Amino acid sequence: MLTNEMHENQIAKGIVDAAFSVHRWFGPGLLESAYEACLAHELADMGFKVEQQVPLPLEYRNVRLDVGYRLDLWVDRKVIVEVKAVDKLHPIHLAQTLTYLKLTGNHLGLIINFHGALLKDGIRRVANDLKD
């Protein structure tokens, strides 16, 4: 897979396919960290460059501040994946992902909630269409 030249939408499709594979294997009930590790493994097997728990500092008035932001998965440095295992996604999950998109300059993120019986109901596409 030539991931360096892939568009965000192509990467997102691969991520969703990998998430379905992980969810088919385990179903709901694991911790977020377990789903994250399995999804990262699946994506790496597909040829993607996957970074886990990437620290994301803020820059404020020319000062770098490490305030605890961490990306669950950063795929090819183009798509951010927030892995959840919760009863219900909330607006804060969307806000968190939008913040990560703004801080990285990326335009596409996915929130994937593995908790439900049907994974398709737990996938949210998040786009930052603001041009810098």
C-alpha positions in Angstrom: 0.0 0.0 0.0 1.5 3.4 -1.0 0.3 5.3 2.0 2.4 8.4 1.4 0.4 9.3 -1.6 -3.0 8.3 -0.3 -5.7 10.9 0.2 -7.3 11.2 3.7 -10.5 9.6 2.4 -8.6 6.5 1.2 -6.8 6.3 4.6 -10.1 6.7 6.4 -11.6 3.8 4.4 -8.7 1.6 5.4 -9.2 2.6 9.0 -12.9 1.8 9.0 -12.2 -1.6 7.3 -9.6 -2.3 10.0 -12.0 -1.3 12.8 -14.7 -3.6 11.4 -12.1 -6.5 11.4 -11.2 -5.8 15.1 -14.9 -5.5 16.1 -15.9 -8.7 14.3 -13.1 -10.5 16.2 -13.9 -9.2 19.7 -17.3 -7.5 19.7 -18.0 -5.0 22.5 -16.7 -5.3 26.0 -12.9 -4.6 25.9 -11.1 -1.5 27.2 -10.3 1.3 24.9 -6.6 0.6 25.2 -7.2 -3.0 23.9 -9.2 -1.8 20.9 -6.5 0.9 20.2 -3.7 -1.7 20.3 -5.6 -4.1 18.1 -6.6 -1.4 15.6 -3.0 -0.1 15.4 -1.7 -3.7 14.8 -4.3 -4.2 12.1 -3.5 -0.9 10.4 0.3 -1.6 10.5 -0.4 -5.0 8.9 -2.2 -3.1 6.1 0.9 -1.0 5.5 -0.1 2.2 7.2 2.3 4.2 9.4 0.6 4.2 12.7 1.6 6.3 15.8 0.0 5.6 19.2 -0.5 8.0 22.1 1.2 10.8 20.4 1.8 13.8 22.7 0.3 17.0 21.3 1.6 20.2 22.9 0.0 23.6 22.7 1.9 26.7 21.6 0.8 29.8 23.5 2.6 33.1 23.0 5.6 31.4 21.5 5.8 29.0 24.5 5.4 25.2 24.1 3.0 23.9 26.8 2.7 20.1 27.4 -0.8 20.0 28.8 -1.6 16.3 28.4 -3.2 16.1 25.0 -2.5 12.8 23.3 -3.7 11.4 20.0 -4.9 7.8 20.3 -3.8 7.0 16.7 -2.3 9.1 14.0 -2.4 7.3 10.7 0.1 8.4 8.1 0.1 11.8 9.9 -3.0 12.6 7.9 -5.9 11.1 9.8 -6.5 11.2 13.6 -8.4 8.3 15.2 -10.0 8.7 18.6 -10.8 5.2 20.0 -13.7 5.0 22.4 -15.5 2.2 24.3 -18.4 4.1 25.9 -22.1 3.7 26.1 -22.7 6.9 24.0 -20.7 9.4 22.2 -21.0 13.0 23.6 -20.4 16.4 22.1 -17.1 16.6 24.1 -15.8 13.7 22.0 -16.4 15.8 18.8 -14.9 18.9 20.4 -11.8 16.9 21.4 -11.3 15.6 17.9 -11.8 19.0 16.3 -9.2 20.4 18.7 -6.7 17.8 17.7 -7.4 18.5 14.0 -6.8 22.2 14.6 -3.6 21.6 16.5 -2.1 19.3 13.9 -3.3 21.0 10.8 -5.0 17.8 9.7 -8.4 17.9 8.1 -9.9 14.5 8.9 -10.5 12.6 12.1 -12.5 9.5 13.0 -14.2 8.8 16.3 -14.7 5.0 16.6 -16.7 3.7 19.5 -16.3 0.0 19.8 -18.9 -0.4 22.6 -22.0 -1.0 20.5 -23.3 -4.2 19.0 -23.1 -2.6 15.5 -19.8 -0.8 14.9 -21.3 1.3 12.0 -23.4 3.1 14.6 -20.3 4.1 16.5 -18.2 5.7 13.7 -18.2 9.4 13.4 -16.3 11.3 10.7 -15.0 14.7 11.9 -13.7 17.2 9.3 -11.9 20.4 9.9 -12.7 22.4 6.8 -11.1 25.6 8.0 -8.3 26.5 5.7 -5.2 27.9 7.5 
